[in-house]
């Protein structure tokens, strides 16, 4: 079993929220998806980590850098209520 983490940010109501997720993966079993063990969301990074149960300071530092990078490189595009009826795949 392996444990890994993800961190990203998202702008909601003009506030930046940190999302921290802790997963358990089982590489010894084929076709078994990682299991979400804990999840934290908050406008304060440290509180988001606490909610997700991340206590290791080195892991928190890595997650903070990962979250900050997502803020610089990521972009959310809201699609809304788009109807895909009568649309075809380009090809």
N, C-alpha and C positions, 0 to 999 in steps of 0.2 A: 504494500500500500504506500502511496505517495501523497503528500499534501502540497497543494499549490494555491496561490492567491491571485486575484485580479483586482485592479483598481482603476477607476475611471471617474470622470466628472460629467455632470449634466446640468445645464442651466434650466431652472424651473422657477417661474414667476420672478425672473430677474435676480435670482440667487443661485450661486454655484453650490451644488450638492456633491459630496464625495460618496461613491459607492464602493464598498469593500466586500469581496466575496472570498470565502474559503472553501476549497473543494478537496475531496478525497478521490484519488484515482487508483485503479487496480490494473496496472499494466500486465500483470500475469494472466488476466482473463481477457480474451479477445472479445471484441464487440460489446464491452461493458462501458457505458458512458460514465464520466466523472460524476460524483454525487455532491451536490451543494450541501455543505455542512453548516455554514453560518453566513449571515448577510447583514451588513450594516450600512445605513444611509443617514447622513447628517450634513449640515452646512459646516461643521467643524470636523476636520480630518481626524483628530485624535478621538473624538467621540464616535465617529464612524468605525474606527478600528476597535474601540472598546466594545461597541455593540456586536461587532463580528467576532469578538473574542481573540483578537490579535494582540498579544502582549510583548512579543519579541521586538526589541528596538531596531535591530538590523532589518528585520522584515518590514517594519513600519517605514523605515527610511526608503527602502526599495519601492514600497507601494506608493509612497508620497511622490517619488520621482515618476513612477508609472502614471499616476493620476495627473500630474502636472503636464506630462507629455501628451496625454489624451486631450487635455485642454487646448494645447497648442496645435495639435494635428487633427483632432476629431471634429466632426460636424454632424449634427442631427438634422435630417431633412424630414419634415412632417409631410406625409402624403395625404392625410385627411381622408375624405370619403370619395376616393377615385373609383369609378366603375371600370372593371376590366372586361365587361361584356362586349362582344363583337370586336375584340382586339386580337391581333395575330402576332406570333413570334417572328421577329426579324430574322432573315436567314438567307 
